[in-house]
């Protein structure tokens, strides 16, 4: 079970359906493995070489989106990093085959934003790709909370 109930004061945390504003900082999330989370917290993010929006660090303002990653790991092996991201100049990419889908950075943008419900992401949830990992500051890590239920103590839900 993932819960986000301790947002810090003064951090803009818009709903994920609201378009990010150029030059603002946002509370975002990055889902990863426990090992990768330790590496990121020690050495910083390394941008992916590719992906739906091209190279960069993939984040979301939606905790539910980030908590699903990595897809191939059981929930109890996942970690969500809570970060503060300076989005810089943002390009909205809202359909497959968008002319700047993977080249937005070459056109002067710092972040690509895929809005929820646009058909690009199977989950229908928001996704962001930040080109420069120096724009991202790790705040802390969120771990799934073990939930005891009848006959299944210590299970993760």
NORQUI-V135957 format. One record per pair of residues at least 24 apart in sequence whose ideal C-beta (glycine too) atoms are under 6 Angstrom apart, sorted by the first residue. I is the first residue (numbers start at 0). J is the second residue. Records with the same first field share a line. If there is no record, write none. Layout:
I = J / J
This chain:
0 = 144 / 146 / 156
1 = 66 / 143
3 = 62
15 = 60 / 61 / 115 / 125
16 = 115
19 = 86 / 89 / 112
21 = 88 / 89
24 = 83 / 85
25 = 60 / 84
27 = 58 / 60 / 82 / 84
28 = 59 / 62 / 65 / 79
29 = 58 / 65 / 80
30 = 65 / 66 / 68 / 79
31 = 78
32 = 69 / 72
33 = 78
36 = 78 / 80 / 140
40 = 137
43 = 132
44 = 132 / 135
46 = 132
52 = 111 / 128
53 = 101
55 = 128 / 129 / 130
56 = 129 / 132 / 135
57 = 128
58 = 84 / 127
59 = 125 / 126
60 = 125
61 = 124 / 125
64 = 124
74 = 143 / 155
75 = 155
78 = 140 / 142
79 = 141
80 = 137 / 140
81 = 138 / 139 / 141
82 = 135 / 137
83 = 136 / 138
84 = 129 / 134 / 135
85 = 134
86 = 110
93 = 117
95 = 119
104 = 130
